[in-house]
Amino acid sequence: MFHKAIIFSLGIFALTGCDAQKKAKPDTKNTQTSTNTKTVDQKNGIIYLNEGENKFLRESDMNVTFKGISEDSRCPEGVNCIWAGVAVAQVEVMGTSTRPMVLYLATMNHPGKNYHQSADFNGRTITLEEVTPYPKAEGGTSALAGKYKIGISIKNMETPSNPTTK
């Protein structure tokens, strides 16, 4: 009889512990996302995205996410360089009926180094217009991690080759 009372009391403690965990668990449904479905930060047809930001572009039926900068070899301000350098942005795009695709857009066209300022997706041409901030001599690009902002433009292609592929 004593064993049944111990087992019963352990069962009660276990059930009250489960209830306490449910109450203390933070609400994961209310986490902040950077999805913007109503308005887009646009100036002169340029759509601006902060690093890690995601926007649904209703007029293009496309979801765009700025994943980050994979390369930034731009010459820092106040430094004399032989080459101006390039920044390469990782932009993930996904149409309403397509799979996500990561585009590597550069600040300049240089086919020999596989740098392309524009890429075609889902009947549209996506172009990297600007990358800010510009590197500084004292901090370099390591100080800019997580602080990048890009501007892209999206235009309809004249003759789309295939509406669901690049």
N, C-alpha and C positions, 0 to 999 in steps of 0.2 A: 504494500500500500504506500509505503514511503517513497518507493521508486516511481510510482505513478504520479505522486504529487510533485516530485522534482522534474519529471518529464513535462508535466502539465505547465509548471511555472516557466521552464525554459521555452516552451512553445509560445506562451504569452509574451515573454520578453522579445522573442524573435519577431513576432507580429507587430509589437509596438515599435521596434527598431525599424522595420520596413516602412511604417507609417511616418516616422520621423525623417527618414531619408527622402520620402516623397515631398514633404513640406520644405526641406532645406535645399532641394535641387533647384538650381537657377532655371529660369524660363529660357529655353534655347530657341523658342519660336520668335522671340522679339529681338534677335541679334540684328545689329545694324548692317545693312548691305548698301552698296553704293548704286543700286539699280535705280535708274531714272526712267520712268515710262511716260511722263507727261511733257516735260520740257527738257530741252537740250541746251547746254551752255554753248551757244554759237555766236561767232562774230565773223561776218563776211563769208559765210558758208563753211567756216572751219569749226569742227567739233573738238572741244577740249576735254581731255581725260587726265586725271591724276593717276599716279602709279597705283595699280591694284583696283582701279575704278571700273565699274561695269555699267553700261548704258544700253537700253533697248531703244533703237531708233525706229520709231513707228513709220516714218515716211519711207524708210528703206526696208522695212520688215526684217531687221537684222539686229542681233545682239553683238555689241562690241566691248571687249575687255582689254584694257592696257595692262599686260602682264608684267612688264618691266623693261629695262634697258639691258640688252645682252652685251653690248660693246659701246664704249664711249672713249674714243681716241681723239676727240676734238682738242685743238690747241687751246690751252688755258688762256684766259684774259691776261694781257700784260706780258706775254711770253712770245718770243720770235720762234716760229717753227718752220720747218721745211715744207711740211704738208699740213693742210688745214684740219685733217682728221675727219672722222665720221662717227655718228651715233646710230646705233641700230636698235629699234624698238620692236618688242614682241607684242603683236596685237592679235588677239584671238577673236575671230568672227564666226558667227553662226546664224544662218538664215532660219526662218520659221520651219522650213522643211529640209534642212541640211544638217550635216554633222559639223561639229566645231573644227576650225582649221586655224592654225597659228601662222600668221604672216610676219615675215621679218622685213620691216621697212626701214630704209636708211635715209639719212639726211641728204644724200647725194647719190647719183647714178654712177656706178663704176662696174660694168659687167665683168671685167677681168678679175675683180675681187668678189664677185657675186653680191654686190650692193645694188639694191633697186629701191627707188623712192616710191614706186607705185606697184600695186599688185591687183589682179582681177579676181573677183569673187562674186558669184551669183548674179552675173550680168551687170556688175558695178566695178568701177575702178576706185580703189582706195589709195590715197596718196598721203604720205607723211609730209606735213607742211612745216612744222617746227617742233623743236625739243628744247625745253627750258628746265632748269637754269643752266647757264653755260658754266663749265668748270673754271675754277679759280686757281691761281698758281699755288697758293698756300695750302689748300685742302685737297686739290685734285678731284678726281671723280669718286673717290671713296667717301668723301663727305656728302655726296649727293644721293647716296643710296636711300630709296624710299621717298625722295623729294621731287622726282621728275614729273613733268607735265608735258603732254604732247598735244599737238593740234593736227587733226586729220581732216581731209575732205573726201567726200564720197560722191561720185558722179556716175550717171548711167553710161554704160558702154554703147557705142554706136551699133555694133553687131556682136551680141554675146555669142561666144563659141559654144558653151554648154552651160545651162543655167544653174547647175548644181556643183560644178567643179571649178577649179582654179583656172 
